[in-house]
Amino acid sequence: MSQLTRKILSALLLPVITYAGNTSASESLPRPVGQAAGLSESPKIDGLVYDDPMWRDVPPISGFVQIQPDEGRAASQRTEVRVAYTEDALYIAVLAFDEAPGAILVTDSRRDSSLEQTDGFQVIIDGLGDRQNGYVFGTNPAGIEYDGQVVKEGDVNLDWDGSWRVEAAITALGWSAEFEIPFTTLRYGGDPDAGWGMNFQRNIRRNNEISFWAPLDRQRSLSRVSEAGTVQGISAPPSRNLQITPYILGSARKGGALEGSSTEEEAGVDIKYSITPSLTLDATYNTDFAQVEVDDVVINLDRFSVFLPEKRPFFLENAEQFTVGDPEEVELFFSRRIGIIDGAPIPIEGGMRLSGKLGNSTNVGLLYMSDEGLSGVAPQNDFLVARINEELPNRSAIGAMVVQRRGDGSLKADGTADENDAYAVDGRIGIGDNLLLSAWAAKTETPGLDGDDHAFAVKANFDSAKWSSRLAYSEVREDFNPEVGFLRRDDYKRADAFIMRRFRPENFLGLLEVRPHYSVRNYWDLEGFQETGFQHLDTHWEFRNGYRIDTGVNYVKDGLQEDFEIIDGVVIPAGTYSGPETQISFNTDLSQPLSFQTRINSGDKFGGDRLRLTPSVAFRIGETFSSELSVQYTDFDLPVPGGDFSVALTRLRLSYSFSPKMLLQAVIQYNDANETLSTNLRFSLLRTASSGLYVVYNEFDEQLPGALPADRQFVIKYNYLFDVLN
């Protein structure tokens, strides 16, 4: 987008998006400023900060403020952060003073494990100075590597993995940590005199305490980049990043549809090159994802498609830059459409991705991938995704996206072109600090579908310290067909609303926060027939000791225009069914070695009764061993033949961390609806965040009479990252 166009848009929108009527208390405070220092040599990364002379002359950054349990008060324990740099890397040292070092809580040592239930420290870094995007790095006293990416102030994408290191130590003063983050891992640019946007978060779990350096309101999180502080004085070098990561893989397979055995050897390579500090080119050849955790098994007792999240690393970096639509409802681009069909992998020949920033405010993304297809199952396809997004003041933006699929036509018997295109525009306007208006519109082109092929949505979100609310409306027309996207349901109009009030009582029954709320969500087909109605009235009771109880009631409506087979042999006749159900959720303190949580739904469904139970129990030993056993149980009593039935999905997760870089874990799942048992065992010994040795064993065993022999697969993969220019 040209500078002239951007100036015109900014001039038109500025009176609206700078409206101050919704400014929060924290936004009205001046943003804190810290100072970084240059170092002549790299400090020793051992986690011991207090007596290290390398940190003695670096000015400390302090003054953390709580958002819970006592919003606005100074943190109960002092925290000092020091920021320094050399010509190669950014260094962050943390002194987390604690009057009771023996009470420091450490619950996990797995890479990217949650920092919510442990003492921990996190930093968000906005090197581009755009106040919308950033990278998160964190650790706990065990020295885990926790990192993620924030795009457009959304949730932290923990599937992004950077190359960096951290060490931590518990001392008589509390605990401390040292981060070494190579500049090649970061994206930076903009005005060097403006400083880098940063905020720091510290958790003290025994107090259920969360505090920040740059103060935030209670509803905010570290990803609120627009309210971060500023660290000045960082002098980053020109970009010089070229990383080459080749891999070799060997696998053996026996049973399943093969009813025999086979072996396979593969090799491939991934390449990352920084064209500028803010624009990166990634390329991949003979792409493989053998080390990725298996998908969760799902029992679908509804009429609509199930959303399974992307887990493959190549597609996860900068994934938010390629997002247009309503998450998990209608998405113009869904990367699981590439290289996967019906849950089974399709070989990917290779591809490339160009992503990042042009100038200070224009985000660009270009993705090309080519798969090999499978004879008689899936055609060979080439995929192209192009995205541009221009950032404007106060969380506002405008953008466009094109998605294309070109197939080889091998499975097209009618002679039509094997292709699909989707086009979309989207935008958002921030009003004050709490109100965000957003919208998108899209159109598809598919040979043979010449009718109404568009979709759109508009949404208003308001989020303050006390109130949260949402109004939204969307439509998906009958011939809208994003074949490289995701549609949970077809041909509908949707309207929904939500309102919630937050209360922070003082010294009442040990409560931290009470959140009563009401929501309504309705779907109609394009002729006006209501397919789904859902009203939800609930109150969340969150306690200072980590316990939580949610008490609610739902009113559910299902409209069936044709018979629906809910499981094999059980058919629900067409008609409209409605009625109430109760909903109760409960959890104990999840930071304790033994914890429990459950959710119970009981009430009317499809003209009968339904009971849903989702209990789970977690047990850990220190920060090295963790386990979780969960059950998803559903019992129906319907007035149809065979309508008295139940199904259950049982899942066991086990993990043992020999160190933050060496992990053994298992996921075992049993689905009693079709009597299948699946097992996934993974061992990883990491050299960097995304390279090392992986050993994987998968087994799928269907136990019904006449089933195929158990499908067993054993994989060994090794990849090594070469940092060519450093």
C-alpha positions in Angstrom: 0.0 0.0 0.0 1.4 3.4 -1.0 2.2 6.1 1.6 -0.4 8.4 0.1 -3.1 5.7 0.4 -2.1 5.0 4.0 -2.1 8.7 4.9 -5.6 9.1 3.4 -6.9 6.1 5.4 -5.3 7.3 8.6 -6.8 10.8 8.1 -10.3 9.4 7.6 -10.1 7.0 10.5 -8.0 8.9 13.0 -11.0 10.9 14.5 -12.8 7.7 15.2 -10.0 5.4 16.3 -8.5 7.9 18.7 -11.8 8.5 20.5 -10.9 8.7 24.2 -14.3 7.9 25.7 -13.3 4.2 26.4 -9.7 4.7 27.6 -8.8 2.3 30.4 -7.1 3.2 33.7 -3.9 1.6 32.7 -3.9 3.2 29.3 -4.2 6.7 31.0 -0.9 6.0 32.8 2.4 6.9 31.1 4.0 3.8 29.6 7.2 3.0 31.5 10.6 3.4 29.9 13.8 1.3 30.5 17.3 1.5 29.2 19.4 -1.3 27.6 23.2 -1.4 27.7 25.8 -2.6 25.2 28.2 -5.3 26.3 31.7 -5.9 24.9 31.4 -9.7 25.4 28.6 -12.2 26.1 27.7 -13.0 29.7 28.0 -16.5 30.9 24.5 -18.0 30.7 24.2 -20.1 33.9 21.1 -18.4 35.5 23.2 -16.8 38.3 22.7 -13.1 38.0 23.3 -11.5 41.4 27.1 -11.8 41.6 27.8 -11.7 37.9 30.0 -8.6 37.2 28.7 -8.5 33.5 25.3 -7.4 34.8 26.6 -5.0 37.5 26.6 -1.8 35.3 23.4 -2.6 33.4 20.5 -0.4 34.8 17.8 -2.4 36.4 14.1 -2.2 35.4 11.6 -2.7 38.2 8.3 -1.4 39.6 6.0 -4.3 38.8 2.2 -3.9 39.4 -0.3 -6.6 40.1 -3.4 -7.4 38.0 -4.3 -10.2 40.4 -5.1 -10.9 43.2 -4.9 -7.2 44.2 -5.2 -5.2 41.0 -3.2 -1.9 40.9 -1.0 -2.7 44.0 2.7 -3.1 43.9 3.9 -6.7 43.4 4.4 -8.6 46.7 8.0 -9.5 45.8 10.6 -7.3 44.1 11.6 -8.1 40.5 14.6 -6.6 38.6 15.1 -7.0 34.9 18.2 -6.0 33.0 18.4 -5.8 29.2 21.7 -5.8 27.3 23.0 -6.7 23.9 26.1 -7.6 21.9 26.6 -7.4 18.2 25.0 -10.9 17.9 22.3 -11.3 20.6 19.9 -9.7 23.0 20.4 -10.6 26.7 17.8 -10.4 29.5 18.6 -11.1 33.1 15.9 -11.5 35.8 16.3 -11.3 39.5 13.0 -12.6 41.0 13.6 -11.9 44.7 11.5 -14.0 47.1 11.4 -13.8 50.9 10.5 -17.5 51.0 12.7 -19.4 48.5 11.5 -22.7 49.8 7.9 -21.9 48.7 8.8 -21.3 45.1 6.6 -23.5 43.0 7.9 -25.4 39.9 5.4 -27.7 38.2 6.8 -28.6 34.8 10.1 -28.8 32.9 8.8 -29.6 29.4 9.5 -27.1 26.6 6.5 -24.8 26.0 4.6 -26.2 29.0 2.2 -23.7 30.6 3.5 -21.1 32.9 0.1 -20.5 34.6 0.6 -23.1 37.3 4.2 -22.3 38.2 6.4 -19.4 39.3 7.5 -17.9 36.1 8.7 -15.0 34.1 7.8 -13.8 30.5 8.8 -11.0 28.2 7.1 -9.8 25.0 9.4 -8.1 22.5 8.1 -5.8 19.7 11.2 -5.0 17.8 9.2 -3.6 14.8 7.6 -0.9 17.0 4.2 -1.5 15.4 2.5 -2.1 18.8 0.5 -5.0 17.4 2.9 -7.9 16.9 5.7 -9.4 19.0 7.5 -12.5 20.3 7.1 -14.0 23.7 9.9 -15.7 25.7 9.5 -17.2 29.1 10.9 -19.6 31.7 10.4 -20.9 35.2 12.9 -21.8 37.9 13.5 -25.1 36.2 14.8 -23.2 33.1 12.3 -24.3 30.5 12.1 -22.7 27.1 8.7 -21.2 26.5 8.2 -19.1 23.4 5.5 -18.0 21.1 4.4 -15.4 18.6 1.7 -12.7 18.9 0.0 -11.3 15.8 -2.5 -8.5 15.9 -2.6 -8.7 19.7 -4.2 -12.1 19.5 -3.5 -15.1 21.6 0.1 -16.4 22.0 0.8 -18.9 19.3 3.0 -21.4 21.3 3.6 -23.5 18.2 6.2 -20.9 17.0 9.7 -22.1 18.1 12.7 -19.8 18.0 16.4 -20.5 18.4 17.5 -19.2 21.8 18.5 -20.4 25.2 17.9 -19.8 28.9 19.2 -21.0 32.2 17.6 -20.5 35.6 18.6 -21.1 39.2 17.0 -21.0 42.7 19.1 -19.1 45.2 18.9 -17.8 48.8 17.5 -14.6 47.4 14.7 -16.2 45.3 15.3 -17.3 41.7 17.0 -15.8 38.7 17.3 -16.5 35.0 19.4 -15.4 32.0 18.1 -15.3 28.4 20.2 -15.2 25.2 18.1 -14.4 22.2 20.1 -14.1 18.9 19.0 -11.2 16.8 18.5 -13.7 13.9 15.5 -15.1 15.9 13.8 -11.7 16.2 12.3 -9.3 13.7 13.1 -5.6 14.1 13.2 -2.4 12.2 11.3 0.9 12.2 12.7 3.9 14.0 15.8 2.9 15.9 15.5 6.0 18.2 11.9 5.0 19.2 13.1 2.0 21.2 11.7 -1.5 21.3 8.3 -2.3 22.8 8.6 -4.6 25.8 6.6 -5.8 28.7 7.6 -8.2 31.5 5.3 -10.5 33.5 6.0 -12.4 36.7 3.9 -15.1 38.3 4.1 -16.0 42.0 1.9 -19.1 42.0 1.5 -19.7 45.7 -0.2 -16.3 45.9 -2.0 -16.7 42.6 -0.3 -13.5 41.8 0.3 -12.0 38.3 2.2 -8.7 37.9 3.5 -6.6 35.0 6.2 -4.0 34.5 3.9 -1.9 32.2 0.6 -1.9 34.1 -2.4 -3.6 32.5 -6.1 -3.9 33.4 -7.4 -7.2 34.8 -8.8 -8.4 31.5 -5.6 -7.9 29.6 -2.6 -10.3 29.1 1.0 -10.0 28.0 -0.1 -10.1 24.3 -1.5 -6.5 24.7 1.4 -5.1 22.8 -0.1 -1.7 22.4 0.2 -1.1 26.2 3.8 -2.4 26.5 6.6 -0.2 27.8 9.6 0.9 25.9 13.2 -0.2 26.2 15.6 2.3 24.6 19.2 2.0 23.5 19.2 -1.4 21.7 21.5 -1.2 18.7 20.7 -4.2 16.5 22.9 -5.2 13.6 21.9 -5.5 9.9 20.1 -8.7 9.0 22.4 -11.7 8.3 20.4 -14.9 8.9 20.7 -18.1 6.8 19.6 -21.3 8.5 19.7 -24.7 6.8 18.1 -27.7 8.5 18.4 -31.0 6.7 16.8 -34.2 8.0 17.1 -37.9 7.6 14.4 -40.4 8.5 13.9 -44.1 8.6 10.6 -45.8 9.2 9.1 -49.3 9.4 5.5 -50.2 9.2 3.5 -53.4 9.7 -0.2 -54.3 9.6 -3.2 -52.1 8.8 -4.4 -51.9 5.2 -1.0 -53.2 4.0 -1.4 -56.5 6.0 2.3 -56.9 5.6 5.4 -54.8 6.4 7.4 -52.1 4.7 10.4 -49.8 5.3 11.2 -46.4 4.0 14.1 -43.9 4.1 13.6 -40.2 3.5 15.7 -37.0 3.4 14.7 -33.4 3.0 15.7 -29.9 4.0 14.2 -26.7 5.4 15.8 -23.3 4.7 15.3 -19.9 6.4 16.7 -16.7 5.0 16.2 -13.2 6.4 15.9 -10.9 3.4 15.6 -7.9 5.8 15.3 -7.9 9.6 11.5 -7.9 9.2 11.0 -10.1 6.0 11.9 -13.8 6.0 11.9 -16.4 3.2 11.3 -20.1 4.3 11.7 -23.0 1.9 11.1 -26.7 2.4 11.8 -29.8 0.2 10.3 -33.2 0.8 8.6 -31.9 3.8 8.1 -34.3 6.8 6.3 -34.0 10.1 6.9 -37.4 11.7 7.8 -35.8 15.1 4.4 -34.0 15.4 2.1 -35.1 18.2 -0.9 -37.2 17.0 -4.3 -35.6 16.7 -6.8 -36.0 19.6 -9.5 -38.6 18.8 -12.9 -37.1 18.5 -16.4 -38.7 18.8 -18.7 -36.5 16.7 -22.3 -36.7 17.9 -23.4 -33.6 16.0 -24.3 -32.8 12.4 -21.4 -30.5 11.6 -17.7 -30.8 10.8 -15.1 -31.2 13.5 -12.2 -28.7 13.7 -8.7 -30.2 14.4 -5.9 -27.7 15.0 -2.8 -27.5 12.9 0.3 -28.9 14.6 2.9 -29.0 11.8 5.7 -26.5 12.5 6.1 -25.1 8.9 2.5 -24.0 8.8 2.4 -22.5 12.3 5.0 -19.8 12.0 3.2 -16.5 11.1 0.0 -18.5 10.8 -2.1 -15.5 12.0 -0.9 -13.5 9.1 -2.8 -15.8 6.8 -6.0 -15.7 8.8 -9.3 -14.3 7.5 -12.7 -15.4 8.7 -14.3 -16.7 12.0 -11.9 -19.1 13.8 -13.1 -22.7 13.8 -16.3 -21.7 12.1 -15.4 -20.4 8.6 -11.8 -19.8 7.6 -10.7 -18.8 4.1 -7.3 -20.6 4.5 -6.9 -23.8 6.6 -3.5 -25.3 6.3 -4.6 -28.8 7.1 -6.1 -28.9 3.6 -2.5 -29.2 2.4 -0.9 -32.6 2.8 -3.8 -34.2 4.8 -6.9 -36.0 3.6 -9.3 -37.7 6.0 -6.6 -37.5 8.7 -4.1 -39.4 6.5 -0.9 -37.7 5.3 -0.3 -36.9 1.6 3.4 -36.5 0.6 4.4 -32.9 0.2 7.0 -32.3 -2.4 7.9 -28.8 -1.1 7.1 -25.2 -1.0 8.1 -21.8 0.2 6.7 -18.9 2.3 7.6 -15.2 2.3 6.3 -13.4 5.4 7.0 -10.3 7.3 6.9 -6.5 6.9 7.5 -4.1 4.1 8.3 -0.7 5.7 6.9 0.0 9.1 3.2 -1.1 8.7 2.6 -3.3 5.7 2.4 -7.0 6.5 2.8 -9.4 3.6 2.5 -13.2 3.2 3.0 -15.4 0.2 2.8 -19.2 0.5 3.3 -21.8 -2.2 3.1 -25.6 -1.6 2.9 -28.6 -3.9 1.9 -32.1 -2.8 2.4 -35.4 -4.7 -1.2 -36.7 -4.5 -2.1 -40.3 -4.0 -3.3 -42.4 -6.9 -7.0 -43.0 -6.8 -7.3 -41.1 -3.5 -6.2 -37.5 -3.9 -5.0 -35.6 -7.0 -1.7 -33.8 -7.2 -2.3 -30.2 -6.1 -0.5 -26.9 -6.1 -1.6 -24.3 -3.5 -1.0 -20.5 -3.5 -1.9 -18.1 -0.7 -1.2 -14.3 -1.0 -2.0 -11.9 1.9 -1.5 -8.2 2.5 -2.4 -6.3 5.6 -1.9 -2.6 6.3 -1.7 -1.7 10.0 -3.3 1.7 11.1 -3.3 3.5 14.4 -4.9 2.1 17.5 -5.2 -1.6 16.6 -6.8 -0.9 13.3 -6.0 -2.6 9.9 -7.2 -3.3 6.4 -6.2 -6.2 4.3 -6.9 -8.7 1.5 -6.2 -12.3 0.7 -6.3 -14.7 -2.3 -6.2 -18.5 -2.0 -5.9 -20.8 -5.0 -5.8 -24.6 -5.6 -4.8 -26.1 -8.9 -5.3 -29.9 -9.2 -4.1 -32.2 -12.0 -7.6 -33.4 -12.7 -6.9 -37.1 -12.2 -10.1 -37.6 -10.2 -12.4 -35.4 -12.3 -14.7 -37.5 -14.3 -16.9 -34.7 -15.5 -14.2 -32.9 -17.5 -14.5 -29.6 -15.5 -11.4 -27.8 -14.4 -9.8 -29.1 -11.1 -9.4 -25.8 -9.4 -10.8 -23.5 -6.7 -10.2 -19.8 -5.9 -11.1 -17.7 -2.9 -10.9 -13.9 -2.5 -11.3 -12.0 0.7 -11.0 -8.5 2.2 -11.0 -7.7 5.9 -10.5 -4.9 8.3 -10.9 -3.6 11.9 -11.2 -0.3 13.7 -10.1 0.3 17.3 -12.2 2.9 19.1 -10.6 4.0 22.3 -8.9 1.3 24.3 -11.8 -1.2 24.7 -13.9 -1.2 21.5 -13.0 -3.1 18.4 -15.1 -3.2 15.2 -14.2 -5.8 12.6 -15.5 -7.3 9.4 -14.6 -9.5 6.5 -16.2 -10.5 3.1 -15.2 -13.3 0.8 -16.1 -14.9 -2.6 -15.2 -18.2 -4.1 -15.0 -19.5 -7.7 -15.5 -23.2 -8.3 -16.2 -24.8 -11.7 -19.8 -26.1 -11.7 -21.0 -23.8 -8.9 -22.3 -20.6 -10.5 -24.8 -19.4 -7.8 -24.5 -17.2 -4.8 -20.9 -17.8 -3.7 -20.1 -15.2 -1.1 -19.9 -14.9 2.7 -19.4 -12.1 5.2 -19.3 -11.2 8.9 -19.4 -8.1 11.0 -18.5 -8.0 14.7 -18.2 -5.5 17.6 -16.2 -6.4 20.7 -16.1 -4.3 23.9 -13.7 -5.4 26.6 -13.1 -3.2 29.7 -11.9 -4.1 33.2 -15.5 -4.6 34.4 -17.5 -5.4 31.2 -17.1 -7.6 28.2 -19.6 -7.8 25.4 -19.9 -8.9 21.8 -22.4 -8.6 18.9 -21.8 -10.5 15.6 -23.7 -11.4 12.4 -22.5 -13.6 9.6 -23.8 -15.2 6.4 -22.5 -18.1 4.3 -24.3 -18.5 0.9 -25.2 -21.8 -0.8 -22.3 -22.0 -3.3 -19.6 -20.5 -1.1 -16.9 -23.2 -1.4 -13.4 -22.5 0.1 -11.8 -25.8 -0.7 -8.5 -24.8 1.0 -10.4 -23.4 3.9 -12.7 -24.7 6.7 -16.5 -24.6 6.9 -18.1 -26.0 10.1 -21.5 -25.8 8.4 -22.9 -24.7 5.0 -25.6 -22.2 3.9 -26.5 -20.3 7.0 -27.1 -17.0 8.7 -25.7 -16.6 12.2 -26.4 -14.0 14.9 -24.8 -14.0 18.4 -24.5 -11.8 21.4 -22.5 -11.9 24.7 -22.3 -9.8 27.8 -20.3 -10.4 31.0 -19.6 -8.4 34.2 -16.5 -8.8 36.3 -16.6 -8.4 40.1 -13.5 -8.4 42.4 -14.9 -8.8 45.9 -12.7 -7.9 48.9 -12.4 -10.6 51.6 -15.6 -12.5 50.8 -15.5 -16.3 50.9 -12.0 -16.3 49.5 -13.2 -15.2 46.1 -10.8 -13.7 43.6 -13.4 -12.8 40.8 -17.0 -13.5 40.0 -18.1 -13.3 36.4 -21.9 -13.6 35.6 -22.6 -13.6 31.9 -25.2 -14.3 29.3 -24.8 -15.4 25.7 -27.1 -16.3 22.8 -26.2 -17.9 19.5 -28.6 -18.7 16.6 -28.3 -20.3 13.2 -30.8 -20.2 10.4 -30.7 -21.6 6.9 -31.0 -19.2 4.0 -34.8 -19.8 3.9 -35.2 -18.8 7.6 -35.5 -22.2 9.2 -33.7 -22.2 12.6 -31.2 -25.0 12.7 -29.6 -24.2 16.0 -30.5 -22.1 19.0 -28.3 -21.8 22.1 -28.8 -19.6 25.2 -26.4 -19.7 28.0 -26.6 -18.1 31.5 -23.7 -18.8 33.8 -21.6 -17.5 36.6 -17.9 -18.2 37.1 -16.7 -18.3 40.7 -12.9 -18.1 40.8 -11.2 -18.4 44.2 -7.8 -17.1 45.4 -6.7 -20.6 46.2 -7.0 -21.7 42.5 -10.3 -23.4 42.8 -13.1 -22.5 40.4 -16.8 -23.4 40.0 -19.0 -22.5 37.0 -22.8 -22.8 37.5 -25.1 -22.3 34.5 -28.2 -23.3 32.6 -28.6 -23.6 28.8 -31.6 -23.6 26.5 -30.8 -25.6 23.4 -32.8 -25.8 20.1 -32.0 -28.2 17.2 -33.9 -28.0 13.9 -33.5 -31.1 11.6 -34.9 -30.8 8.1 -33.9 -34.4 7.3 -33.3 -37.6 9.4 -29.9 -37.6 11.3 -28.0 -40.8 12.1 -26.3 -39.9 15.3 -24.4 -43.2 15.6 -24.6 -46.4 13.5 -28.2 -47.6 13.5 -29.7 -44.8 15.6 -31.7 -42.3 13.5 -33.3 -39.1 14.8 -36.3 -38.1 12.7 -36.6 -34.7 11.1 -38.2 -32.1 13.4 -37.5 -29.3 15.9 -36.3 -30.3 19.3 -35.7 -27.9 22.2 -35.3 -27.9 26.0 -33.1 -26.8 28.9 -30.0 -28.3 30.4 -27.9 -27.6 33.5 -24.2 -27.1 33.3 -21.7 -27.3 36.1 -17.8 -27.1 35.9 -15.4 -27.5 38.7 -11.6 -27.6 39.2 -9.3 -27.8 42.2 -5.9 -25.9 42.3 -4.3 -27.1 39.1 -0.8 -26.2 40.4 -0.9 -28.9 43.0 0.7 -32.3 42.5 -2.8 -33.9 42.4 -5.6 -32.0 40.8 -9.1 -32.7 39.4 -11.5 -31.0 37.0 -14.8 -31.9 35.5 -17.8 -30.6 33.5 -21.3 -31.9 33.7 -24.2 -31.2 31.3 -27.6 -32.8 31.9 -30.8 -32.0 30.1 -33.0 -32.3 27.0 -31.5 -33.2 23.6 -33.2 -34.4 20.4 -36.5 -35.1 22.3 -34.9 -37.2 25.0 -32.3 -36.9 27.7 -28.5 -36.4 27.5 -25.8 -36.6 30.2 -22.3 -35.5 29.4 -19.4 -36.0 31.8 -15.8 -34.9 31.2 -13.8 -35.6 34.3 -10.0 -35.6 34.4 -7.4 -36.1 37.0 -3.8 -34.9 36.8 -0.8 -36.1 38.9 2.8 -35.0 38.8 6.0 -35.6 40.6 8.1 -32.5 40.9 8.6 -30.8 37.5 9.8 -34.0 35.7 6.8 -36.4 35.6 3.3 -35.5 34.7 0.2 -37.5 33.8 -3.4 -36.8 33.0 -6.3 -39.3 32.7 -9.5 -37.9 31.1 -12.8 -39.4 30.0 -15.4 -37.9 27.7 -18.6 -39.8 28.5 -22.0 -39.2 26.8 -25.2 -41.0 27.7 -28.4 -40.6 25.6 -32.0 -41.8 26.3 -33.9 -40.9 23.1 -37.4 -42.0 22.1 -36.2 -43.8 18.9 -35.2 -47.4 18.3 -31.7 -48.0 19.9 -31.9 -44.5 21.4 -30.7 -45.7 24.8 -26.9 -45.7 24.3 -23.7 -44.3 25.7 -20.2 -43.6 24.2 -16.9 -42.9 25.9 -13.5 -41.7 24.9 -10.7 -42.3 27.4 -7.3 -40.5 27.0 -4.1 -41.0 29.1 -1.2 -38.6 28.7 2.2 -39.3 30.3 5.4 -37.4 30.1 8.8 -37.5 31.8 11.4 -34.7 31.3 14.9 -36.0 31.8 15.9 -32.3 31.2 14.3 -29.3 29.5 15.7 -30.7 26.2 15.0 -34.4 26.7 11.5 -35.7 26.9 9.6 -39.0 26.7 5.8 -38.8 26.3 2.9 -41.0 25.5 -0.7 -40.5 24.4 -3.0 -43.5 24.7 -6.7 -43.1 23.5 -9.5 -45.6 23.5 -12.8 -44.9 21.6 -15.5 -47.4 22.7 -17.9 -46.2 20.0 -15.9 -48.2 17.4 -13.6 -50.1 19.8 -10.3 -48.5 18.7 -7.1 -48.1 20.7 -4.4 -45.7 19.5 -1.0 -45.2 21.0 1.6 -42.5 20.3 5.0 -42.7 22.0 7.5 -39.9 21.3 11.1 -39.4 22.5 12.9 -36.1 21.7 16.4 -35.0 22.4 16.6 -31.4 21.2 19.7 -29.5 20.2 17.7 -26.3 19.4 14.0 -25.6 19.7 13.2 -27.3 16.3 16.1 -29.6 15.7 17.5 -32.8 17.2 16.7 -36.5 17.5 13.1 -37.8 17.4 12.0 -41.4 18.0 8.2 -42.1 17.4 6.1 -45.2 17.7 2.4 -45.2 16.5 -0.1 -48.0 16.8 -3.7 -48.1 15.8 -5.7 -51.2 16.8 -9.4 -51.7 15.8 -10.8 -54.4 18.0 -14.2 -55.1 16.2 -14.7 -58.6 14.7 -13.1 -58.8 11.2 -10.9 -55.8 11.7 -7.5 -55.5 10.0 -4.3 -56.3 11.9 -3.1 -53.6 14.2 -1.2 -50.9 12.3 2.2 -50.3 13.8 4.8 -47.7 12.7 8.3 -47.0 14.1 10.1 -43.8 13.0 13.5 -42.3 13.7 14.2 -38.8 12.5 17.2 -36.5 13.0 17.6 -33.0 11.8 20.4 -30.5 12.4 20.3 -26.7 12.2 23.3 -25.1 10.4 23.5 -21.3 11.2 25.5 -20.5 8.2 26.2 -16.8 8.7 26.8 -16.9 12.5 
